[in-house]
Amino acid sequence: MALVVQDVMGKVAVAAHLDASFADLTGIMQRYKVGAVTVIDEYRRPVGVVSEDDLLLKVTAGRGARFIQGPKKWAEHRKAAGMTARHLMTTPAVTVTTETSVDEAARLMHRERIKQLPVVDPATGRIVGTVHQGDLLRVFDRSPEDITNDIEIVARRLDVDPAELRIAVEAGVVRLRGWIPRHSQLLPLLRAVRALDGVVDVRADLAFLFDDLLVPPPLL
């Protein structure tokens, strides 16, 4: 069974209210050793995020304002002049729910180039915790024995006899050799194994007894 965010997330919600000051935000980052703080409204729902990059804009606030060109640079300058989370934050907040799969959360972090995500309750939208890159990487700490057991379960589900397979797992890389009954089982088996928690890559050298994908030539 695939892990979800609730299985790996931290139960501490690193967050600040809209009226949190610059000093409040830097204090939270230092206290919890994080690079971003989720900004929440009065109902504890995420509305934005203040990152270290957002705060570093304060360093240049007011400098060279006469020479700022372009709407993006002016927007950054106005943000840097802000004194509370309401004006410093980047919106909208990128969030996941407790039921989001670990794989999906990892893909979201990679796509958005962020290292942590606020976790919200799927029913209320309120923040309930934070998931970090390190939390997601723990999925890949599974033992070769556990991964092998899961592969055997997947094989049986797809009508493949695990006894006909030679399974080796090292550093999350799965190597499969042996026989499967039908050609049509090959792709579903590889996809199912690749989707298992802890699997980084799959390398297969599998033969099949019956090519049920072979299209016979037309009758003349």
Steps between C-alpha positions, in 0.01 A plus 500: 500500500640839397592736779321832535622828648334425834735202541820707480418863580609697804220575742630853567337760274763765433274801445443866580198728487453777245608770744826326600793743484829461318666418834231241577560327167878489527464373857276213388742404223794494740310315773376221274796509258278538193532708185135606476199574719139440403273801549151414628176692534276522807360153425850341483476461122821560299485814286865545407862422584788719613834356394856599577513654152200719584672624816830559325325751275489722810877538472459699180178683597524866418828463310504619144123548485537767232672253270251211530365397162212269411186395690666191651779706656255756633288221654811360671590846628152554644509159666840575651359817654236298688523455876265206563438154357193634317724712274815286499338169404485332162154381398330266460627242748592167339350231724432128523244311706556219746373260231737615223732218393868535586586468130268788407639719780855430381411590142335823621808601697720433199274691259460802728864487617409509867627295794192489720123503469224592743264208557129578530201302617307397185165582663571837663802632310668582833871444541584186700873457440794544268670251271867548410720347232670292767165354605435382144849355460438270798280294268817384325646359824300177463693176531558274195299229676192723535521607136543140386192395697298775332623393157387143567156627602477709182607201289231276645238769443597502132495118474878474489660227712771661723683167498575558131666833577846580630468825693796709615471836675794730568481867599142512377587361156300186415636236261256242366591188307302192408180403326147634483206316338391764247652793316205724601599463866842658454412870493242484785755314715775754440265792563372347824850428630623849408207651696595322823625714788878489522558404136731737315536311174410164340724301269347188348615206293179303472385246243140396432358159411218624278493811282137601528584839348613351172265602222453213252542583130176549307359200320539515125 
